[in-house]
Amino acid sequence: MQRGIKTGAVIVGWDNPSSYGVPAAPLDFAICWSEIQKKELVDGSDWDPEKVFVGGIPSYDGYFRKEWIMPREEYFKLHKLDPKRKLIGYASSFVSFSPNYQNIEALAELVAGDELAEPCQLLIRLHPNHFWEEPLYTAEREKISALAARMPHVQVVEPVALGGDLGRYSGEDMPEKTSMMAYSDVFTTVYSTMCVECAIHDRPITAVCIDAPGGWNKPGKFSLPLSKIGDWPTHQRFRKASAGRVATDKEQLKAILNDYLRDPALDSAARHKFIADEVTFSDGSSGRRVGEWLTKLTVG
């Protein structure tokens, strides 16, 4: 500020304004996804509404422009998937708070036991946390891999490694993520931002929130029951929008999956409304829109 250089904040995550707040040095502006996030910034972090610009999500432009999607035959071959079976995708999430294995095991048993309305297969996406040097996460990763090795029609995909000490970040392997969501007949996760991303592809979404008794079962390790996180702001909006369903046990999960397998268009209108509310712009031009607004600041 001493040199008169304008500075600002960019909201990059769905839950950033609601879950984390935006404490910072005095800033001139903030760029966010939607009017919902703008309200969170104004009401929750005391931002001047005149300094908050709703620009959509530039990093999602490629979804709307369908730039990253791989051919179906190529994607299925890559992961040894059967083109004749319906695909259930599962993206691990909330690993810091709860194991995901109980969700994955329930899905795998339904698929391997042919308990669903259509012959299905399961593709499990591990979370970047599964590759941290944390014994609990490493053990779950190995347990998931062992399950996939012994059960039919179950495959595992890893988030891309960035190289060096940068670890694995789920936002970097866009062709993989896009194709998994686009080709999933039902996409499942734990309320992750991929609920928003999958809705862009208009695929049925299920938040699988089966509790693991005792959580991580390690003294000093914080755990949360997944059935208790539905009222977090972003999770609550997903539920209230009816953009997808929530399963808290195996039988409920089976019923939801079968409903979606029988009618893929179920909840489609709600998904479109959800995207209009959360993403704002669906024309694939948010990057240009934000860039033009920033350019105006340089001459203003």
C-alpha positions, -999 to +999 in steps of 0.1 A: +000+000+000+029+023+006+038+022-031+002+025-043+001-010-057-034-025-056-036-059-039-064-084-037-075-119-028-088-146-051-112-172-037-101-206-052-121-231-031-158-237-027-158-236+011-131-209+015-153-180+026-176-201+048-151-225+065-119-205+067-127-168+066-103-144+048-081-128+075-054-107+058-036-074+055-058-046+041-067-054+005-082-035-023-105-062-038-115-098-037-126-121-066-151-149-058-172-175-076-207-164-069-232-141-051-233-167-024-196-164-018-198-126-020-225-126+008-202-148+029-173-124+024-195-094+032-214-109+062-187-131+075-155-112+069-167-076+068-158-070+032-171-039+014-195-053-012-182-027-037-148-043-035-159-079-042-162-090-078-181-121-088-162-136-117-172-173-118-145-200-118-118-195-144-102-229-135-135-246-145-137-230-180-122-261-195-151-282-181-177-261-199-156-260-231-151-298-228-114-294-234-101-321-211-123-351-217-106-382-230-124-406-255-144-431-236-128-461-251-093-447-243-103-439-207-118-473-200-088-491-215-065-470-193-082-482-161-090-517-173-128-510-172-155-530-189-173-509-215-204-531-210-207-523-173-221-492-157-194-471-139-197-460-103-170-434-096-158-427-060-136-398-051-121-401-016-126-369+005-124-357+041-096-381+048-082-357+074-114-362+095-125-397+088-115-430+071-131-435+037-126-473+037-161-480+050-177-461+021-155-479-004-161-513+011-199-508+009-196-497-028-173-526-037-196-552-020-226-539-039-207-540-072-189-573-068-221-590-055-241-577-085-266-562-060-274-532-082-300-527-109-274-529-136-240-548-138-216-522-125-179-516-118-162-493-093-134-468-099-119-454-067-099-422-068-075-419-039-071-386-021-038-367-021-036-372+017-034-409+011+002-402+000+013-381+029+039-396+053+011-404+078+008-441+088-030-439+091-035-426+056-008-449+041-025-479+058-059-469+044-044-465+009-028-500+011-061-514+025-080-500-005-055-514-030-058-548-014-096-547-016-094-538-053-070-566-059-092-593-044-127-581-055-139-582-091-148-551-111-130-527-087-101-504-099-081-477-083-067-444-097-041-422-080-040-383-082-011-372-103+023-366-087+036-331-093+072-341-088+098-332-063+084-322-029+052-309-043+032-340-036+000-348-054-027-323-060-062-333-072-065-301-093-038-308-117-048-340-136-078-325-154-081-350-182-083-378-156-108-360-133-130-348-161-132-382-178-139-400-145-168-376-138-182-375-173-182-413-177-195-422-143-231-434-144-232-424-108-205-403-091-200-407-054-178-388-029-181-372+006-194-337-001-162-327-018-159-298-043-162-326-069-200-324-062-199-290-080-176-303-107-197-334-114-228-313-115-212-294-144-211-327-163-248-334-153-240-368-138-259-382-108-242-375-075-243-392-042-226-381-010-216-413+008-214-406+045-212-440+063-197-436+098-165-455+108-170-466+144-145-446+164-132-427+134-095-431+131-093-448+165-061-433+174-056-412+206-049-376+198-061-379+162-092-358+156-121-376+139-156-366+128-186-389+120-194-383+083-231-385+091-227-353+112-212-329+086-243-324+065-249-289+080-216-274+070-225-245+047-214-260+014-228-294+023-261-279+034-264-260+001-258-293-018-285-310+002-310-281+000-305-278-037-314-315-042-285-317-066-278-352-053-286-377-026-269-386+007-264-421+019-255-429+055-256-467+054-252-495+028-289-502+022-296-465+017-267-463-007-280-493-027-314-477-031-300-444-042-276-460-067-304-481-082-327-450-085-300-432-105-291-463-126-327-467-136-332-429-143-299-410-150-320-378-155-332-378-119-323-345-102-309-331-135-329-299-133-317-294-097-281-299-107-284-272-134-299-248-108-271-257-084-245-248-109-261-215-117-261-206-080-226-219-071-206-213-103-225-183-118-212-184-153-213-216-175-201-201-208-165-211-203-153-175-203-147-167-166-110-164-172-116-137-198-142-120-176-118-119-146-089-108-168-109-079-182-119-068-148-083-069-135-072-049-166-097-022-157-081-019-123-048-011-138-062+019-156-087+030-130 
